[in-house]
């Protein structure tokens, strides 16, 4: 292999590694944000379905089931 090919391979490896690291970090951060948002939403729903200091699991379970059955976009 000549020097140009070696430099191209090195450039490709370095740039691919940087792109992968950035994409991986971004996807992990996005997943964390989604989990926090869903947990916050579920806690608000649960707090609105409290009867006699207990969560009404029938209503809460139905809301959760409907949430996961509907398409999200």
C-alpha positions as CSV (number, residue, x, y, z in Angstrom):
1,X,0.0,0.0,0.0
2,X,1.3,3.5,-0.8
3,X,1.3,6.3,1.7
4,X,-1.9,7.9,0.3
5,X,-3.9,4.7,0.8
6,X,-2.6,4.3,4.3
7,X,-3.5,7.9,5.2
8,X,-7.0,7.4,3.7
9,X,-7.5,4.2,5.8
10,X,-6.3,6.0,8.9
11,X,-8.6,9.0,8.2
12,X,-11.5,6.7,7.6
13,X,-10.9,4.8,10.9
14,X,-10.5,8.0,12.9
15,X,-13.6,9.7,11.4
16,X,-15.7,6.6,11.7
17,X,-14.8,6.2,15.3
18,X,-15.6,9.8,16.1
19,X,-19.0,9.6,14.3
20,X,-19.8,6.3,16.1
21,X,-18.9,7.8,19.5
22,X,-21.0,10.9,18.9
23,X,-24.0,8.9,17.6
24,X,-23.8,6.4,20.5
25,X,-23.6,9.2,23.1
26,X,-26.5,11.1,21.5
27,X,-28.7,8.0,21.5
28,X,-28.0,7.2,25.1
29,X,-28.8,10.8,26.1
30,X,-32.0,10.8,24.1
31,X,-33.1,7.5,25.7
32,X,-32.5,9.0,29.2
33,X,-34.5,12.0,28.4
34,X,-37.4,9.9,27.1
35,X,-37.4,7.8,30.2
36,X,-37.5,10.8,32.5
37,X,-40.3,12.4,30.5
38,X,-42.4,9.2,30.5
39,X,-41.7,8.7,34.3
40,X,-42.8,12.3,34.9
41,X,-46.0,11.9,32.8
42,X,-46.9,8.6,34.6
43,X,-46.3,10.2,38.0
44,X,-48.6,13.1,37.1
45,X,-51.3,10.6,35.9
46,X,-50.9,8.5,39.0
47,X,-51.2,11.6,41.2
48,X,-54.4,12.5,39.5
49,X,-55.9,9.0,40.2
50,X,-55.5,8.9,44.0
51,X,-58.5,7.7,45.9
52,X,-58.3,7.4,49.7
53,X,-54.5,7.9,49.6
54,X,-54.1,5.0,47.1
55,X,-53.6,5.0,43.4
56,X,-56.6,3.7,41.5
57,X,-54.8,1.0,39.7
58,X,-57.7,0.1,37.5
59,X,-57.9,3.6,35.9
60,X,-54.1,4.0,36.0
61,X,-53.6,0.7,34.3
62,X,-56.1,1.5,31.6
63,X,-54.4,4.8,30.9
64,X,-51.0,3.1,30.7
65,X,-52.4,0.4,28.4
66,X,-54.0,2.9,26.1
67,X,-50.8,5.0,26.0
68,X,-48.7,2.0,24.9
69,X,-51.3,0.9,22.3
70,X,-51.6,4.2,20.6
71,X,-49.0,5.2,17.9
72,X,-46.6,8.0,19.0
73,X,-45.0,10.4,16.6
